[in-house]
Amino acid sequence: MENASAEHANVSDSADKETEEAAVTEITAAEEIVTDADVADIPVTDASVTENIRVETPPFKASDIPEYSGSPYTEINSNVPFFTDHPEGSFEVYSPLDELGRCGVAYANISTELMPTEKRGEIGSVRPSGWHTVKYNDLIKDLYLYNRCHLIGYQLTGENANE
């Protein structure tokens, strides 16, 4: 009877190990698959052309970052960058405004060809959502305590008054 129980335990252990190995293989394989959820079509706006660039999100999770150890940096992805086959050259990308008129993501690959070639124009007509301009005539030399910021600064891309 003891032999039968021991045999049954070995068969169970063996089955558990196979199931465990299959689960590990399944998880590893799933992590390497790029799904539509990992890919986004982002509109690219140039002075004369608007197009979509397909950008893949690297298979990276915040949980992969180790806890803070006192070191000023930590190595991620075995120190191999997550660069993609994104087109080289200068470009700037502005996501469309959301349903409330708010801006979203903006990023650029900046070079001298994007830099402004003329003096900055008027931007008084641009009214960012949620921004209230307040003048302090007698308190502040330049009248304004706060200044609107840019998604990407004019001096970098020459983008004057986009919304």
Summary of the structure (lengths in Angstrom):
residues: 163
radius of gyration: 26.9
end to end distance: 80.0
largest distance: 97.0
contacts: 277
relative contact order: 0.11
helix: 29%
strand: 15%
